[in-house]
Amino acid sequence: MIIRLGYVAMSTVVKNASPSKTMTATNFSKLTDREAAIRKLERIAAENLQNTLRLLKHNRAHDIMVFRFSSRFIPLIGHELLGDWNPIPALAAEFEELGSYAKQYAMRVSFHPDHFNVLSTPRKDVLQKSVEDLERHTAMLNAMGLGMEAMCNIHVGGAYGDKAKAAGRFVTNFQALRPPIQARITLENDDKTFNALETLEIAEQVGAPMVLDVHHHAVNNEGEDAVQLWPRIQETWLQRARRYSAEEPAANLPPKIHVSSPKSDTDPRSHADYVEVGPLWAFLQGIAPITPQLDIMIEAKMKDDALFRLMDELKRMEGVTVVNQASVMI
């Protein structure tokens, strides 16, 4: 099994390269020249995109091929103060440059829309905002020129007092999305509500690949073993490949998982600075016989530094062959 390591959005190694600089709604409101204020938002967004390109170049130097973009490229986008403002055309050059670089070096990039994106909601206003958010993320990926190899990962959402009804609403609302939006979505189990088995059942129903979060599964399960669930999870990725790869070969992606470690015994859901290799190694050994390739998104607080430390620890495991600076074979 070939394993590629990736990390989330920001670097703790590259300095002064934030991809999510922002402006508060309060400060925006204080600016009397609205057009000038909007231009300022667009300049901040351009800087965020340029910093992200710096991070991709840093990743390439270290053979890191898996990366999650920040969802906060564009300050205040979607905020009620900005109405129908669409800054993406004004940022076309920056988006195109970013996407071209990712494509040139075959990097796997993705988004993870924020926690307020909930398709299981019973509220029409929240649903509308969630759909608009997915549309914006898709528009950004389209502006980068990225195809179905670039995806948006979301959770099922809240249970709202009745998990079965919430799951049904998610399915209905997912199926009402435009097909190009559906084609980019992956579903992830969460740490409090929809566990891995429940998320898997929904993913199978709507035809979306599932991203297994190993940490979330450890703190939210009904006794299911992650290794035993894995064949079905992997099949959701194979189903996607069969559906789309004939028209777009890049859609044939290996499965992806999320890894992190508990911050402490008293705060087991929060993420630690680094990843404890032992539990991850046990899981990898369990799935290796049936999985030719796996991408791992590291969600530790120390970002790329956590990746480098995990890579150093994996190198010392028996049966591991180093492929490059951010990939191993077991």
N, C-alpha and C positions, 0 to 999 in steps of 0.2 A: 504494500500500500504506500503510495506517494502522499506525503502530508505537506501542505503548504501553510505557512503561518501568516496571519495578517493582523492588523490592529485598527483601532477606531479613531478616525477624524483628526486627532491632534497628536503632535510629537512632543515628548519630553526631552528629546535629544536636540532637535533643530530649534533654535531660539528665534523669538520674534516672528513666528510664522502662524499666528492664529488664523484659522479659517472661519471664525465666527465672531468677528468684531461687530459691534452693534450700536444702535442708538435707541434710547428709551422713547416710549411714546410721549412721555412728559417733555423731554428735551425737543422732540420733533414739534410738539404743539407750541413751544415757546418761539419757534422760528416764524417770523411774520411773513417772509417771502416763501410761499408754498412751493413754487417751482424750484427755487434755490435749495429748499430743504429736501425735495425729492432728488435733485441732482447729487446732494451730499449722501443720501442713502445709496445711490447708485455707485458713487465713488468708493464707499465702504465695501459694497458688495464686490466691486471689481478687485479691491485689495484682497478680500477673502478668497476669491477665485485664484488670484495670482499666488497667494500663499499656499493654496492647495496644490497648485502646480509645483511649487518648491518641494512640497511633501512627496509628491509622486516622483520627483527626481531623486530625492533622498531615498525613497523606497527602491527605486531601480538600482541605485548604488549598492544597496544591501540585499538585492534579489527578492524583495518583498513584493509579491504579485497580487496580494489580496488586501483590499483597503475599503473602509467605509467612509463616504463623504459626510461632512457635517450637513445637517438639515437647516443650518442657520446661515447659509451663504448670504441671503438677502435680508437685511434688517427690516422688520415690521411688515414683510410681505403677508398679505391676508388680514392685516389688522383693519379694524373698522374705520380708522382714521384715513386709510389710503384708498378706500372704495374699490374701484375697478383698476387700480394701478397695475400695470403689467411691465415690470422692468426687464424681463428676459430679452426682448429685442435690443434694448440698449446695451446689454451685456453679451451680445452675440459673439463678438470676437474672443472674449475671455472664455466663454463656454466652449466655443469651437476648439480653441487651443488646448484646453484641459482635456476634452474628449479625444482629440487627435493623439495626444501623448499617451493616454490610457490605451487606445486602440493600437498604436504603433508598437507598444511593448506588451500587448496582450494581457493587460492587468484586469483583474476581476474587481470591479468597483460596484458599490451599492449605496443605498440610502436606508435609514431607519427612521421614518417619520416619528414625531414626538408622541408622548403618551396620550395626548388628547385626541389622537386619531383612533376612534372607536366605532367600528361598524356594527357592534352589538347594541348600540344605544337605542332606547325607546324614544328619544327626543329628536324631532325632525330637524331642529336647528343645529344640534350637535352632529347629526348625520350629514347635513349639508356641508358643514365646515370640514368634516372628515373627508368627504368626497372631493371637495375643492382642494384640500391639502394633497391628496393623492394625484389630482390632476396637475398641480404645480410641480410636484416631484417628477412626474412623467414628462412634463414640459421641459424641465431642466435637463433630464437625460436625453430627450430628443434634441435639445439645443446643442448638446455635446456630440450629437451624431452617433450616440450609442444605441445598439439594438437590444434585443431581448436578453442579451448576456448581462445587462445591468438591471438590477432588481431593487424593489422596495420591500423591506421586511417590516411586518406589523404583527401585533398581538391580536387575539380575538377580541379582547376588551373586558368590560365588567359583566357581572352576572345579574345585577339589578334585582336581587331577591329571588330570581328564578333562572338558574343556569340553563335549563333546557330551552326555555323561551328565548333567552339571550343568544344561545347558539343558533336557534332557528332564525332569529332576526339577522344575525351575521350572515348566514347562508343566503337569505333573501336579498340583503343589501349588497353582498359581494356579487351575486349573479346579476344585479341591476347595474353594476359598473360597466363602463364601456369596455369591450373586449381588449383593447390595447392596454388598459389599466390592469385588468385581471391578469393578463399575460406577464406582468412584471412583479406580481405580488408573491412573497413567501410568507408563511405563517410560523410564528415562534411561540412555544409554550412559555407561560409566565410563572412568576414565583409565588403567586397568591391565589389566582382564580382558575384559569383553564390550564390544567396540567398537561403533560406530554401526551398521554393517551387521548384525552379529550380534544386536544388540538389536532392530533393526528387524524382522528375520526372526521373532524371538520375539513381538514386539508384534503382528505380522500374524497369527501363529498363534493367539494367545489373544484377539485382538480388543481390545487396549488401545492407546490413543493413545501416541505416542512423543514425549518431550521431547528434542530434540537439544541436547546440551551441546557448543557449538562449541569450547571450550577442550579438553575431554576428547578430542574427535575429533582435534584437532591433535596431541595427544601419544600417541594410541592408535588407529592405523588401519593398514590394509594397502594403502594407496595410493588408497582410495576418495575421491572428491571430494564434499564435503558438499552442494554445489549440485546435483550429479547425483543424490544420494540424496533430495533434498528432495521431489520429487513423490510418492514413496512414503510419506515421513514425513507429509506433509500429508494424504495419503489416509487415514491411520489416524485422523486427527481427523474427516474427513468421514464415515468409516464409523461412528464413534461418534455423530455428529449424526444420521445416518440411523436408527440403532438406537434412540436414546432421545428425540430432540427432540419427537416427536409426543406423547409422554406428559409430557415435561418440557422445554419450549422452552429453558430456561436451560442445558440440556446442550449446546446448539449453541455450542461455544466455538471461538475462533480457535486456531490452533496456538500453542504456547509454546516458546521456546528458552531455554537458559541461556547467559550470557556472562560471561567473566572473562578475565584476561590472566595470563601466567606471571609469577611473582614475580621470576625472574631466569633467566639462561641456564643456571646451574648447578642451579637448582631450578624446572624448567619446569612441574611439576605443581601446585605451590602457587599460591594466588591472590595477585595483586598488590593494592595498595590501590585502584587505579583501573583502568578499562578502556581499553585502547589502541583508538582508534577505527578505525584503518586496516583490520585484518583483518575486523572486524565489518562495516565499510562495504562491503568487497568482497563478503562473503557476502550482505548485504541487497540489493545491486544485482543479484546473480545470481538471487535468488528473487522479486524484486519483480514481474516480469511475470506470474507465475502465482498470487500470494498477495495477496488483498485486505486481509487484516488479520493482524497478528502481535503477540504479547505477548512481551516480553523480560524475563526475570528476571536481574537483575544480582547476581552472586555475589562482587563485589569486597569487600575487607576494610573499606572506608570506607562501605559501605552506601548510605544515601540521599545522602550527600555525593558518592559516586561517580556516582550517578544524575544529580545536578545538573550535575556536570562533563561527563558524557557528553552530556547534553542540550545543553549549551553548545557542545560540539564538533560535534554533529550539525547544529545550526543553521547552521553555517558551510559545510556541504557543499553543493555545487552541486545544484540540483534538489530541495532540501528545503523544505517548507512547514511552519511551526510551527502545530500544532493547539491546543495549550495548554502548560502548564508542564512536562508530562511525556509529551507525544505529538507525533509529527511525521508528515508524509505525504511519501513519496518516489514 
